[in-house]
Amino acid sequence: FFSQSSMGTTVGEASTETGAPTGTTMQAPSVADSSQLRSRLAADKLESNPVQQIPSPSEKSAKKFHPEGLLSLFVWPIVVALPLLLTYNDNYVKVFPESFRAPLWEGWPAPLGLSLGLISVAIGQVATVLYHYLHVSGWFGPVVAIQGEGARAYDFWAGLKSHIAQPEGFLIVGGWLIGTWMFDILPNSYFSFEGGIQWPLVFAGLLIQDGIQWLLHWAEHRVHTTIYQYSHKPHHRFVNPVLFDAFDGSLTDTTLMILVPLTITTQVIHCNVWTYMTIGSLYSSWLCLIHSEYVHPWDTLFRFAGFGTPADHHVHHKTFIWNYGHLFTYWDRLSGCYKAPTAVRTFNKSL
């Protein structure tokens, strides 16, 4: 019960879904070239165990308010549970005495904040996967596929295994986090445990991160086809993505779209360790959630607030030339690059 019908739209068809803005030319990824074919074959492994399809709910049922959908909101506080719990009444002081927060080696930062940050991101990923499992199982109301053809069929556990094994999502970004922390590249404020979670800086950090990522994402598509070929193209083999495709890309793509924005954002936003931890946990989980093959119960509220939803991101994967933002739609709206999911004729009409 974890799938819909198999992907039926080719990459070539996706490029004709909508016209590009005036003066824009865009070469859609071709399945014909050998590197793309190898990538598609690797993705097809996830479809080797087709499972029972989830029946699509009626448009009336899908748009109806379902109280059980409110239960899905549990995922967000759990994603940031570690910083929330440790900063409540300064619990971290009781759990980690001063000696734990002191450097272990002279000349090197204390690794406690780094360790807690990595654990927090891991907790967020577990919460995201658990939510997704319950969501596709129907715990939160009707399961509505974003694209009209239905969600791509795949085995849930094979998808999870593929997600965990992606070096771009965990090994490379994790190495960057460890390196910038231990080599004292971050501003001094990041090593402070004082002050609790600074929520205005959380929002500012996510907004700046997404803005820089938007610009580099746009550049990967628009500056030159060679840049696109060797950076973002591998990720675009998914024209009907599922949640576990979020970190499946390339080293160049991860560097340009995640590491470069992170490097700039951490130098612009001077926050404490709890705020940094919260930004990282939300960012990691949110990137996964916008690749979901199904509508989230909170998507109507998110779209109203200008927050990124899976349907918004599916527009990009399906058309290639709209919706370059991830966490927010503000940058696309300001630049004229936003296209509403309801305007894509092949998408589910109940969005």
ZADO-1210 file (C-alpha; in nm, 4 decimals, padded with zeros to 6 digits):
<atoms>
<atom x="00.0000" y="00.0000" z="00.0000" code="PHE" pos="1"/>
<atom x="00.2945" y="00.2316" z="-00.0471" code="PHE" pos="2"/>
<atom x="00.2558" y="00.3231" z="-00.4133" code="SER" pos="3"/>
<atom x="00.0512" y="00.4448" z="-00.7014" code="GLN" pos="4"/>
<atom x="00.0914" y="00.3645" z="-01.0704" code="SER" pos="5"/>
<atom x="00.4395" y="00.3534" z="-01.2192" code="SER" pos="6"/>
<atom x="00.5933" y="00.6583" z="-01.3817" code="MET" pos="7"/>
<atom x="00.4407" y="00.6978" z="-01.7238" code="GLY" pos="8"/>
<atom x="00.5740" y="01.0346" z="-01.8415" code="THR" pos="9"/>
<atom x="00.9089" y="01.0577" z="-02.0130" code="THR" pos="10"/>
<atom x="01.1603" y="01.3331" z="-01.9560" code="VAL" pos="11"/>
<atom x="01.1007" y="01.4607" z="-02.3063" code="GLY" pos="12"/>
<atom x="00.7300" y="01.5041" z="-02.2362" code="GLU" pos="13"/>
<atom x="00.8005" y="01.7019" z="-01.9233" code="ALA" pos="14"/>
<atom x="00.9676" y="01.9815" z="-02.1152" code="SER" pos="15"/>
<atom x="00.6497" y="02.0452" z="-02.3151" code="THR" pos="16"/>
<atom x="00.4270" y="02.0791" z="-02.0104" code="GLU" pos="17"/>
<atom x="00.4571" y="02.4565" z="-02.0188" code="THR" pos="18"/>
<atom x="00.6415" y="02.7211" z="-02.2140" code="GLY" pos="19"/>
<atom x="00.9554" y="02.8894" z="-02.0883" code="ALA" pos="20"/>
<atom x="00.9611" y="03.2619" z="-02.0065" code="PRO" pos="21"/>
<atom x="01.0388" y="03.4871" z="-02.3017" code="THR" pos="22"/>
<atom x="01.3982" y="03.4575" z="-02.4204" code="GLY" pos="23"/>
<atom x="01.4604" y="03.1412" z="-02.2199" code="THR" pos="24"/>
<atom x="01.5906" y="02.8254" z="-02.3779" code="THR" pos="25"/>
<atom x="01.6211" y="02.5102" z="-02.1821" code="MET" pos="26"/>
<atom x="01.7541" y="02.1735" z="-02.2864" code="GLN" pos="27"/>
<atom x="01.5569" y="01.9011" z="-02.1113" code="ALA" pos="28"/>
<atom x="01.7494" y="01.6006" z="-01.9842" code="PRO" pos="29"/>
<atom x="01.7613" y="01.3215" z="-02.2388" code="SER" pos="30"/>
<atom x="01.7140" y="00.9636" z="-02.1312" code="VAL" pos="31"/>
<atom x="01.9012" y="00.8597" z="-02.4393" code="ALA" pos="32"/>
<atom x="02.2527" y="00.9500" z="-02.3265" code="ASP" pos="33"/>
<atom x="02.4385" y="00.6735" z="-02.1492" code="SER" pos="34"/>
<atom x="02.4945" y="00.8472" z="-01.8148" code="SER" pos="35"/>
<atom x="02.1258" y="00.9319" z="-01.7900" code="GLN" pos="36"/>
<atom x="02.0314" y="00.5749" z="-01.8811" code="LEU" pos="37"/>
<atom x="02.2548" y="00.4373" z="-01.6060" code="ARG" pos="38"/>
<atom x="02.0915" y="00.6721" z="-01.3571" code="SER" pos="39"/>
<atom x="01.7440" y="00.5661" z="-01.4668" code="ARG" pos="40"/>
<atom x="01.8368" y="00.1993" z="-01.4367" code="LEU" pos="41"/>
<atom x="01.9587" y="00.2626" z="-01.0814" code="ALA" pos="42"/>
<atom x="01.6313" y="00.4356" z="-00.9991" code="ALA" pos="43"/>
<atom x="01.4362" y="00.1464" z="-01.1509" code="ASP" pos="44"/>
<atom x="01.5728" y="-00.0810" z="-00.8789" code="LYS" pos="45"/>
<atom x="01.3352" y="00.0895" z="-00.6388" code="LEU" pos="46"/>
<atom x="01.0463" y="-00.0229" z="-00.8586" code="GLU" pos="47"/>
<atom x="01.1501" y="-00.3885" z="-00.8714" code="SER" pos="48"/>
<atom x="00.8968" y="-00.4817" z="-00.6021" code="ASN" pos="49"/>
<atom x="00.5657" y="-00.3248" z="-00.7101" code="PRO" pos="50"/>
<atom x="00.3068" y="-00.3150" z="-00.4356" code="VAL" pos="51"/>
<atom x="-00.0659" y="-00.2574" z="-00.4111" code="GLN" pos="52"/>
<atom x="-00.1741" y="00.0835" z="-00.5340" code="GLN" pos="53"/>
<atom x="-00.3429" y="00.3347" z="-00.3074" code="ILE" pos="54"/>
<atom x="-00.6864" y="00.4150" z="-00.4530" code="PRO" pos="55"/>
<atom x="-00.7183" y="00.7829" z="-00.5370" code="SER" pos="56"/>
<atom x="-00.9810" y="00.9628" z="-00.3270" code="PRO" pos="57"/>
<atom x="-01.2490" y="01.1647" z="-00.4959" code="SER" pos="58"/>
<atom x="-01.1838" y="01.5362" z="-00.5463" code="GLU" pos="59"/>
<atom x="-01.4595" y="01.6184" z="-00.2964" code="LYS" pos="60"/>
<atom x="-01.3140" y="01.3828" z="-00.0351" code="SER" pos="61"/>
<atom x="-00.9603" y="01.5120" z="-00.0897" code="ALA" pos="62"/>
<atom x="-01.0631" y="01.8743" z="-00.0328" code="LYS" pos="63"/>
<atom x="-01.2726" y="01.7962" z="00.2731" code="LYS" pos="64"/>
<atom x="-01.1247" y="01.8792" z="00.6150" code="PHE" pos="65"/>
<atom x="-01.0037" y="01.5659" z="00.7924" code="HIS" pos="66"/>
<atom x="-00.9384" y="01.6151" z="01.1671" code="PRO" pos="67"/>
<atom x="-00.6913" y="01.3279" z="01.1751" code="GLU" pos="68"/>
<atom x="-00.4670" y="01.5371" z="00.9523" code="GLY" pos="69"/>
<atom x="-00.3883" y="01.7540" z="01.2545" code="LEU" pos="70"/>
<atom x="-00.1993" y="01.4596" z="01.4013" code="LEU" pos="71"/>
<atom x="00.0554" y="01.4940" z="01.1216" code="SER" pos="72"/>
<atom x="00.1803" y="01.8175" z="01.2732" code="LEU" pos="73"/>
<atom x="00.3670" y="01.6113" z="01.5323" code="PHE" pos="74"/>
<atom x="00.6556" y="01.5786" z="01.2881" code="VAL" pos="75"/>
<atom x="00.7658" y="01.9429" z="01.3190" code="TRP" pos="76"/>
<atom x="00.8285" y="01.9627" z="01.6967" code="PRO" pos="77"/>
<atom x="00.9910" y="01.6183" z="01.6858" code="ILE" pos="78"/>
<atom x="01.2292" y="01.7365" z="01.4137" code="VAL" pos="79"/>
<atom x="01.3623" y="01.9980" z="01.6562" code="VAL" pos="80"/>
<atom x="01.2944" y="01.7981" z="01.9736" code="ALA" pos="81"/>
<atom x="01.6552" y="01.7872" z="02.0926" code="LEU" pos="82"/>
<atom x="01.7200" y="02.1651" z="02.1042" code="PRO" pos="83"/>
<atom x="01.3687" y="02.2220" z="02.2403" code="LEU" pos="84"/>
<atom x="01.4160" y="01.9789" z="02.5287" code="LEU" pos="85"/>
<atom x="01.7707" y="02.0801" z="02.6169" code="LEU" pos="86"/>
<atom x="01.6957" y="02.4529" z="02.6196" code="THR" pos="87"/>
<atom x="01.3738" y="02.4186" z="02.8221" code="TYR" pos="88"/>
<atom x="01.4584" y="02.5502" z="03.1696" code="ASN" pos="89"/>
<atom x="01.8255" y="02.5230" z="03.0655" code="ASP" pos="90"/>
<atom x="01.8140" y="02.1444" z="03.0935" code="ASN" pos="91"/>
<atom x="02.1441" y="02.1218" z="02.9098" code="TYR" pos="92"/>
<atom x="02.3209" y="02.2541" z="03.2221" code="VAL" pos="93"/>
<atom x="02.1934" y="01.9574" z="03.4225" code="LYS" pos="94"/>
<atom x="02.2598" y="01.7021" z="03.1501" code="VAL" pos="95"/>
<atom x="02.5989" y="01.8344" z="03.0412" code="PHE" pos="96"/>
<atom x="02.8113" y="01.9908" z="03.3180" code="PRO" pos="97"/>
<atom x="03.0654" y="02.2583" z="03.2340" code="GLU" pos="98"/>
<atom x="03.3359" y="01.9965" z="03.1838" code="SER" pos="99"/>
<atom x="03.1367" y="01.8456" z="02.8936" code="PHE" pos="100"/>
<atom x="03.1158" y="02.1832" z="02.7221" code="ARG" pos="101"/>
<atom x="03.4875" y="02.2530" z="02.7536" code="ALA" pos="102"/>
<atom x="03.7359" y="02.1692" z="02.4747" code="PRO" pos="103"/>
<atom x="03.8825" y="01.8213" z="02.4934" code="LEU" pos="104"/>
<atom x="04.2057" y="01.9262" z="02.3264" code="TRP" pos="105"/>
<atom x="04.3876" y="02.2557" z="02.3504" code="GLU" pos="106"/>
<atom x="04.3341" y="02.4717" z="02.0449" code="GLY" pos="107"/>
<atom x="04.0290" y="02.2763" z="01.9265" code="TRP" pos="108"/>
<atom x="03.6594" y="02.3641" z="01.9838" code="PRO" pos="109"/>
<atom x="03.4557" y="02.1460" z="02.2196" code="ALA" pos="110"/>
<atom x="03.2807" y="01.8768" z="02.0107" code="PRO" pos="111"/>
<atom x="02.9642" y="01.8662" z="02.2247" code="LEU" pos="112"/>
<atom x="02.7672" y="02.1196" z="02.0188" code="GLY" pos="113"/>
<atom x="02.8697" y="01.9486" z="01.6951" code="LEU" pos="114"/>
<atom x="02.7715" y="01.6063" z="01.8281" code="SER" pos="115"/>
<atom x="02.4342" y="01.7299" z="01.9483" code="LEU" pos="116"/>
<atom x="02.3736" y="01.8979" z="01.6145" code="GLY" pos="117"/>
<atom x="02.4404" y="01.5779" z="01.4181" code="LEU" pos="118"/>
<atom x="02.2163" y="01.3819" z="01.6556" code="ILE" pos="119"/>
<atom x="01.9429" y="01.6438" z="01.6146" code="SER" pos="120"/>
<atom x="01.9530" y="01.6118" z="01.2354" code="VAL" pos="121"/>
<atom x="01.9384" y="01.2324" z="01.2698" code="ALA" pos="122"/>
<atom x="01.6339" y="01.2595" z="01.4972" code="ILE" pos="123"/>
<atom x="01.4716" y="01.4874" z="01.2399" code="GLY" pos="124"/>
<atom x="01.5307" y="01.2331" z="00.9652" code="GLN" pos="125"/>
<atom x="01.3819" y="00.9526" z="01.1759" code="VAL" pos="126"/>
<atom x="01.0756" y="01.1698" z="01.2463" code="ALA" pos="127"/>
<atom x="01.0415" y="01.2505" z="00.8764" code="THR" pos="128"/>
<atom x="01.0568" y="00.8853" z="00.7684" code="VAL" pos="129"/>
<atom x="00.8139" y="00.7808" z="01.0449" code="LEU" pos="130"/>
<atom x="00.5705" y="01.0531" z="00.9421" code="TYR" pos="131"/>
<atom x="00.5986" y="00.9493" z="00.5756" code="HIS" pos="132"/>
<atom x="00.5326" y="00.5851" z="00.6642" code="TYR" pos="133"/>
<atom x="00.2209" y="00.6753" z="00.8609" code="LEU" pos="134"/>
<atom x="00.1088" y="00.9239" z="00.5972" code="HIS" pos="135"/>
<atom x="00.1188" y="00.6798" z="00.3051" code="VAL" pos="136"/>
<atom x="-00.0520" y="00.4255" z="00.5327" code="SER" pos="137"/>
<atom x="-00.3531" y="00.6563" z="00.5558" code="GLY" pos="138"/>
<atom x="-00.3230" y="00.7606" z="00.9209" code="TRP" pos="139"/>
<atom x="-00.3772" y="01.1291" z="00.8414" code="PHE" pos="140"/>
<atom x="-00.6699" y="01.1121" z="00.6017" code="GLY" pos="141"/>
<atom x="-00.6929" y="01.0526" z="00.2253" code="PRO" pos="142"/>
<atom x="-00.3613" y="00.9942" z="00.0509" code="VAL" pos="143"/>
<atom x="-00.3583" y="01.2274" z="-00.2497" code="VAL" pos="144"/>
<atom x="-00.0931" y="01.1871" z="-00.5181" code="ALA" pos="145"/>
<atom x="00.0369" y="01.5171" z="-00.6542" code="ILE" pos="146"/>
<atom x="00.0609" y="01.4192" z="-01.0175" code="GLN" pos="147"/>
<atom x="-00.2426" y="01.2986" z="-01.2073" code="GLY" pos="148"/>
<atom x="-00.0735" y="00.9778" z="-01.3176" code="GLU" pos="149"/>
<atom x="-00.0289" y="00.8816" z="-00.9533" code="GLY" pos="150"/>
<atom x="00.2851" y="00.8402" z="-00.7448" code="ALA" pos="151"/>
<atom x="00.5740" y="00.6394" z="-00.8823" code="ARG" pos="152"/>
<atom x="00.5599" y="00.2798" z="-00.7603" code="ALA" pos="153"/>
<atom x="00.8484" y="00.1737" z="-00.5345" code="TYR" pos="154"/>
<atom x="00.9198" y="-00.0457" z="-00.2356" code="ASP" pos="155"/>
<atom x="00.9188" y="00.1677" z="00.0798" code="PHE" pos="156"/>
<atom x="01.2070" y="-00.0098" z="00.2525" code="TRP" pos="157"/>
<atom x="01.4206" y="-00.0162" z="-00.0613" code="ALA" pos="158"/>
<atom x="01.3561" y="00.3549" z="-00.0934" code="GLY" pos="159"/>
<atom x="01.4607" y="00.4147" z="00.2667" code="LEU" pos="160"/>
<atom x="01.7782" y="00.2133" z="00.2173" code="LYS" pos="161"/>
<atom x="01.8619" y="00.4166" z="-00.0935" code="SER" pos="162"/>
<atom x="01.7956" y="00.7408" z="00.0951" code="HIS" pos="163"/>
<atom x="02.0302" y="00.6510" z="00.3807" code="ILE" pos="164"/>
<atom x="02.3012" y="00.5357" z="00.1401" code="ALA" pos="165"/>
<atom x="02.3186" y="00.8655" z="-00.0505" code="GLN" pos="166"/>
<atom x="02.6661" y="01.0159" z="00.0121" code="PRO" pos="167"/>
<atom x="02.5485" y="01.3593" z="-00.1056" code="GLU" pos="168"/>
<atom x="02.2924" y="01.3879" z="00.1714" code="GLY" pos="169"/>
<atom x="02.4819" y="01.2622" z="00.4721" code="PHE" pos="170"/>
<atom x="02.8503" y="01.1910" z="00.4157" code="LEU" pos="171"/>
<atom x="02.9394" y="01.5080" z="00.2247" code="ILE" pos="172"/>
<atom x="02.7242" y="01.7512" z="00.4217" code="VAL" pos="173"/>
<atom x="02.8212" y="01.5772" z="00.7463" code="GLY" pos="174"/>
<atom x="03.1884" y="01.6146" z="00.6563" code="GLY" pos="175"/>
<atom x="03.1349" y="01.9846" z="00.5901" code="TRP" pos="176"/>
<atom x="02.9634" y="02.0285" z="00.9282" code="LEU" pos="177"/>
<atom x="03.2428" y="01.8485" z="01.1116" code="ILE" pos="178"/>
<atom x="03.5182" y="02.0320" z="00.9255" code="GLY" pos="179"/>
<atom x="03.3788" y="02.3831" z="00.9701" code="THR" pos="180"/>
<atom x="03.3177" y="02.3161" z="01.3398" code="TRP" pos="181"/>
<atom x="03.6410" y="02.1456" z="01.4392" code="MET" pos="182"/>
<atom x="03.8618" y="02.3788" z="01.2350" code="PHE" pos="183"/>
<atom x="03.6927" y="02.6787" z="01.3983" code="ASP" pos="184"/>
<atom x="03.5712" y="02.8279" z="01.0702" code="ILE" pos="185"/>
<atom x="03.2330" y="02.9311" z="01.2100" code="LEU" pos="186"/>
<atom x="03.1759" y="03.2625" z="01.3909" code="PRO" pos="187"/>
<atom x="03.2388" y="03.2465" z="01.7667" code="ASN" pos="188"/>
<atom x="02.8680" y="03.2747" z="01.8480" code="SER" pos="189"/>
<atom x="02.8044" y="02.9239" z="01.7126" code="TYR" pos="190"/>
<atom x="02.9997" y="02.7695" z="02.0012" code="PHE" pos="191"/>
<atom x="02.7856" y="02.9405" z="02.2672" code="SER" pos="192"/>
<atom x="02.5189" y="02.7492" z="02.4617" code="PHE" pos="193"/>
<atom x="02.3689" y="03.0656" z="02.6086" code="GLU" pos="194"/>
<atom x="02.0328" y="03.2132" z="02.5159" code="GLY" pos="195"/>
<atom x="01.8144" y="02.9282" z="02.3923" code="GLY" pos="196"/>
<atom x="01.6729" y="02.9006" z="02.0410" code="ILE" pos="197"/>
<atom x="01.6705" y="03.2393" z="01.8646" code="GLN" pos="198"/>
<atom x="01.3606" y="03.1930" z="01.6481" code="TRP" pos="199"/>
<atom x="01.3916" y="03.5137" z="01.4411" code="PRO" pos="200"/>
<atom x="01.7408" y="03.3998" z="01.3423" code="LEU" pos="201"/>
<atom x="01.6067" y="03.0529" z="01.2591" code="VAL" pos="202"/>
<atom x="01.3670" y="03.2081" z="01.0079" code="PHE" pos="203"/>
<atom x="01.6346" y="03.4461" z="00.8761" code="ALA" pos="204"/>
<atom x="01.8837" y="03.1625" z="00.8366" code="GLY" pos="205"/>
<atom x="01.6412" y="02.9434" z="00.6452" code="LEU" pos="206"/>
<atom x="01.5341" y="03.2376" z="00.4280" code="LEU" pos="207"/>
<atom x="01.8916" y="03.3344" z="00.3369" code="ILE" pos="208"/>
<atom x="01.9926" y="02.9721" z="00.2799" code="GLN" pos="209"/>
<atom x="01.6974" y="02.9220" z="00.0489" code="ASP" pos="210"/>
<atom x="01.7578" y="03.2512" z="-00.1314" code="GLY" pos="211"/>
<atom x="02.1190" y="03.1649" z="-00.2151" code="ILE" pos="212"/>
<atom x="02.0158" y="02.8119" z="-00.3073" code="GLN" pos="213"/>
<atom x="01.7462" y="02.9571" z="-00.5327" code="TRP" pos="214"/>
<atom x="02.0022" y="03.1711" z="-00.7166" code="LEU" pos="215"/>
<atom x="02.2478" y="02.8858" z="-00.7694" code="LEU" pos="216"/>
<atom x="01.9659" y="02.6510" z="-00.8679" code="HIS" pos="217"/>
<atom x="01.8497" y="02.9030" z="-01.1262" code="TRP" pos="218"/>
<atom x="02.2083" y="02.9386" z="-01.2516" code="ALA" pos="219"/>
<atom x="02.2519" y="02.5633" z="-01.2884" code="GLU" pos="220"/>
<atom x="01.9515" y="02.5583" z="-01.5221" code="HIS" pos="221"/>
<atom x="01.9957" y="02.8858" z="-01.7082" code="ARG" pos="222"/>
<atom x="02.3623" y="02.9850" z="-01.7357" code="VAL" pos="223"/>
<atom x="02.4926" y="02.7052" z="-01.9568" code="HIS" pos="224"/>
<atom x="02.3894" y="02.3537" z="-02.0495" code="THR" pos="225"/>
<atom x="02.7345" y="02.2205" z="-01.9557" code="THR" pos="226"/>
<atom x="02.6916" y="02.3382" z="-01.5971" code="ILE" pos="227"/>
<atom x="02.3513" y="02.1722" z="-01.5857" code="TYR" pos="228"/>
<atom x="02.4868" y="01.8529" z="-01.7412" code="GLN" pos="229"/>
<atom x="02.7541" y="01.8027" z="-01.4753" code="TYR" pos="230"/>
<atom x="02.5666" y="01.9312" z="-01.1722" code="SER" pos="231"/>
<atom x="02.1884" y="01.9189" z="-01.1491" code="HIS" pos="232"/>
<atom x="02.0899" y="01.6924" z="-01.4373" code="LYS" pos="233"/>
<atom x="02.1262" y="01.3636" z="-01.2434" code="PRO" pos="234"/>
<atom x="01.8640" y="01.4820" z="-00.9940" code="HIS" pos="235"/>
<atom x="01.6226" y="01.5697" z="-01.2736" code="HIS" pos="236"/>
<atom x="01.5849" y="01.2119" z="-01.3884" code="ARG" pos="237"/>
<atom x="01.3013" y="01.2158" z="-01.1342" code="PHE" pos="238"/>
<atom x="01.0130" y="01.3883" z="-01.3147" code="VAL" pos="239"/>
<atom x="00.7709" y="01.2355" z="-01.0640" code="ASN" pos="240"/>
<atom x="00.9834" y="01.2336" z="-00.7468" code="PRO" pos="241"/>
<atom x="00.9229" y="01.0554" z="-00.4198" code="VAL" pos="242"/>
<atom x="01.0421" y="01.1604" z="-00.0748" code="LEU" pos="243"/>
<atom x="01.3467" y="00.9333" z="-00.0830" code="PHE" pos="244"/>
<atom x="01.4798" y="01.1065" z="-00.3988" code="ASP" pos="245"/>
<atom x="01.5604" y="01.4250" z="-00.2044" code="ALA" pos="246"/>
<atom x="01.9347" y="01.3653" z="-00.1606" code="PHE" pos="247"/>
<atom x="01.9893" y="01.1712" z="-00.4826" code="ASP" pos="248"/>
<atom x="02.1969" y="01.4044" z="-00.6977" code="GLY" pos="249"/>
<atom x="02.5666" y="01.4638" z="-00.7625" code="SER" pos="250"/>
<atom x="02.8696" y="01.5934" z="-00.5760" code="LEU" pos="251"/>
<atom x="02.8749" y="01.9120" z="-00.7833" code="THR" pos="252"/>
<atom x="02.5056" y="01.9727" z="-00.7244" code="ASP" pos="253"/>
<atom x="02.5411" y="01.9218" z="-00.3487" code="THR" pos="254"/>
<atom x="02.8361" y="02.1580" z="-00.3396" code="THR" pos="255"/>
<atom x="02.6658" y="02.4343" z="-00.5344" code="LEU" pos="256"/>
<atom x="02.3165" y="02.4082" z="-00.3889" code="MET" pos="257"/>
<atom x="02.3841" y="02.3123" z="-00.0274" code="ILE" pos="258"/>
<atom x="02.7449" y="02.3666" z="00.0814" code="LEU" pos="259"/>
<atom x="02.7995" y="02.7064" z="-00.0821" code="VAL" pos="260"/>
<atom x="02.4725" y="02.8505" z="00.0588" code="PRO" pos="261"/>
<atom x="02.5504" y="02.7010" z="00.4016" code="LEU" pos="262"/>
<atom x="02.8972" y="02.8542" z="00.4012" code="THR" pos="263"/>
<atom x="02.7619" y="03.2005" z="00.3204" code="ILE" pos="264"/>
<atom x="02.4627" y="03.1747" z="00.5544" code="THR" pos="265"/>
<atom x="02.6735" y="03.0756" z="00.8557" code="THR" pos="266"/>
<atom x="02.8938" y="03.3802" z="00.8024" code="GLN" pos="267"/>
<atom x="02.5957" y="03.6155" z="00.7692" code="VAL" pos="268"/>
<atom x="02.3800" y="03.4773" z="01.0524" code="ILE" pos="269"/>
<atom x="02.5610" y="03.4901" z="01.3869" code="HIS" pos="270"/>
<atom x="02.3614" y="03.2673" z="01.6201" code="CYS" pos="271"/>
<atom x="02.4195" y="03.0276" z="01.9084" code="ASN" pos="272"/>
<atom x="02.4501" y="02.6507" z="01.8852" code="VAL" pos="273"/>
<atom x="02.0817" y="02.5838" z="01.9574" code="TRP" pos="274"/>
<atom x="01.9691" y="02.8094" z="01.6745" code="THR" pos="275"/>
<atom x="02.2226" y="02.6530" z="01.4371" code="TYR" pos="276"/>
<atom x="02.1001" y="02.3085" z="01.5407" code="MET" pos="277"/>
<atom x="01.7381" y="02.4062" z="01.4777" code="THR" pos="278"/>
<atom x="01.8148" y="02.5531" z="01.1357" code="ILE" pos="279"/>
<atom x="02.0015" y="02.2398" z="01.0301" code="GLY" pos="280"/>
<atom x="01.7339" y="01.9995" z="01.1517" code="SER" pos="281"/>
<atom x="01.4480" y="02.1895" z="00.9879" code="LEU" pos="282"/>
<atom x="01.6415" y="02.2364" z="00.6647" code="TYR" pos="283"/>
<atom x="01.7355" y="01.8689" z="00.6328" code="SER" pos="284"/>
<atom x="01.3840" y="01.7398" z="00.6960" code="SER" pos="285"/>
<atom x="01.2098" y="02.0070" z="00.4903" code="TRP" pos="286"/>
<atom x="01.4195" y="01.9216" z="00.1828" code="LEU" pos="287"/>
<atom x="01.2927" y="01.5656" z="00.2126" code="CYS" pos="288"/>
<atom x="00.9307" y="01.6612" z="00.2736" code="LEU" pos="289"/>
<atom x="00.9054" y="01.8790" z="-00.0392" code="ILE" pos="290"/>
<atom x="01.0012" y="01.5768" z="-00.2502" code="HIS" pos="291"/>
<atom x="00.7053" y="01.3767" z="-00.1160" code="SER" pos="292"/>
<atom x="00.4908" y="01.2108" z="-00.3787" code="GLU" pos="293"/>
<atom x="00.1791" y="01.2901" z="-00.1775" code="TYR" pos="294"/>
<atom x="00.0117" y="01.6073" z="-00.0521" code="VAL" pos="295"/>
<atom x="00.0804" y="01.6856" z="00.3157" code="HIS" pos="296"/>
<atom x="-00.2143" y="01.7734" z="00.5419" code="PRO" pos="297"/>
<atom x="-00.0572" y="02.1141" z="00.6137" code="TRP" pos="298"/>
<atom x="00.0072" y="02.2119" z="00.2506" code="ASP" pos="299"/>
<atom x="-00.2832" y="02.4563" z="00.2187" code="THR" pos="300"/>
<atom x="-00.1540" y="02.6531" z="00.5167" code="LEU" pos="301"/>
<atom x="00.2046" y="02.6385" z="00.3908" code="PHE" pos="302"/>
<atom x="00.1096" y="02.7611" z="00.0456" code="ARG" pos="303"/>
<atom x="-00.0846" y="03.0512" z="00.1968" code="PHE" pos="304"/>
<atom x="00.2256" y="03.1496" z="00.3989" code="ALA" pos="305"/>
<atom x="00.4564" y="03.1199" z="00.0983" code="GLY" pos="306"/>
<atom x="00.6297" y="02.8087" z="00.2317" code="PHE" pos="307"/>
<atom x="00.7405" y="02.5424" z="-00.0142" code="GLY" pos="308"/>
<atom x="00.5216" y="02.2346" z="-00.0607" code="THR" pos="309"/>
<atom x="00.5718" y="01.9080" z="-00.2511" code="PRO" pos="310"/>
<atom x="00.3300" y="02.0241" z="-00.5213" code="ALA" pos="311"/>
<atom x="00.5341" y="02.3413" z="-00.5751" code="ASP" pos="312"/>
<atom x="00.8525" y="02.1377" z="-00.6074" code="HIS" pos="313"/>
<atom x="00.6885" y="01.8782" z="-00.8337" code="HIS" pos="314"/>
<atom x="00.6167" y="02.1650" z="-01.0721" code="VAL" pos="315"/>
<atom x="00.9911" y="02.2152" z="-01.1027" code="HIS" pos="316"/>
<atom x="01.0683" y="01.8468" z="-01.1520" code="HIS" pos="317"/>
<atom x="00.7943" y="01.8145" z="-01.4127" code="LYS" pos="318"/>
<atom x="00.8578" y="02.1314" z="-01.6135" code="THR" pos="319"/>
<atom x="01.2258" y="02.2146" z="-01.5381" code="PHE" pos="320"/>
<atom x="01.1739" y="02.5890" z="-01.5867" code="ILE" pos="321"/>
<atom x="00.9619" y="02.7041" z="-01.2909" code="TRP" pos="322"/>
<atom x="00.9793" y="02.7053" z="-00.9102" code="ASN" pos="323"/>
<atom x="01.3506" y="02.7044" z="-00.8278" code="TYR" pos="324"/>
<atom x="01.2885" y="02.7661" z="-00.4582" code="GLY" pos="325"/>
<atom x="01.2772" y="02.4889" z="-00.2016" code="HIS" pos="326"/>
<atom x="01.1689" y="02.6108" z="00.1411" code="LEU" pos="327"/>
<atom x="00.9901" y="02.9262" z="00.0285" code="PHE" pos="328"/>
<atom x="00.8144" y="03.0520" z="-00.2839" code="THR" pos="329"/>
<atom x="00.9047" y="03.4183" z="-00.2231" code="TYR" pos="330"/>
<atom x="01.2097" y="03.4218" z="-00.4521" code="TRP" pos="331"/>
<atom x="01.0190" y="03.2637" z="-00.7423" code="ASP" pos="332"/>
<atom x="00.7293" y="03.5034" z="-00.7027" code="ARG" pos="333"/>
<atom x="00.9596" y="03.8063" z="-00.6932" code="LEU" pos="334"/>
<atom x="01.1464" y="03.6910" z="-01.0056" code="SER" pos="335"/>
<atom x="00.8409" y="03.5800" z="-01.2035" code="GLY" pos="336"/>
<atom x="00.9504" y="03.2161" z="-01.1950" code="CYS" pos="337"/>
<atom x="00.6601" y="03.0817" z="-00.9906" code="TYR" pos="338"/>
<atom x="00.3967" y="02.8527" z="-01.1382" code="LYS" pos="339"/>
<atom x="00.1077" y="02.7288" z="-00.9254" code="ALA" pos="340"/>
<atom x="00.0601" y="02.3509" z="-00.9147" code="PRO" pos="341"/>
<atom x="-00.3060" y="02.3970" z="-01.0145" code="THR" pos="342"/>
<atom x="-00.1852" y="02.5488" z="-01.3438" code="ALA" pos="343"/>
<atom x="-00.0093" y="02.2270" z="-01.4500" code="VAL" pos="344"/>
<atom x="-00.2638" y="02.0294" z="-01.6529" code="ARG" pos="345"/>
<atom x="-00.1211" y="01.6860" z="-01.5659" code="THR" pos="346"/>
<atom x="-00.1372" y="01.7420" z="-01.1894" code="PHE" pos="347"/>
<atom x="-00.4121" y="01.6177" z="-00.9595" code="ASN" pos="348"/>
<atom x="-00.7090" y="01.8537" z="-00.9816" code="LYS" pos="349"/>
<atom x="-00.7803" y="01.8214" z="-00.6076" code="SER" pos="350"/>
<atom x="-00.4568" y="02.0000" z="-00.5037" code="LEU" pos="351"/>
</atoms>
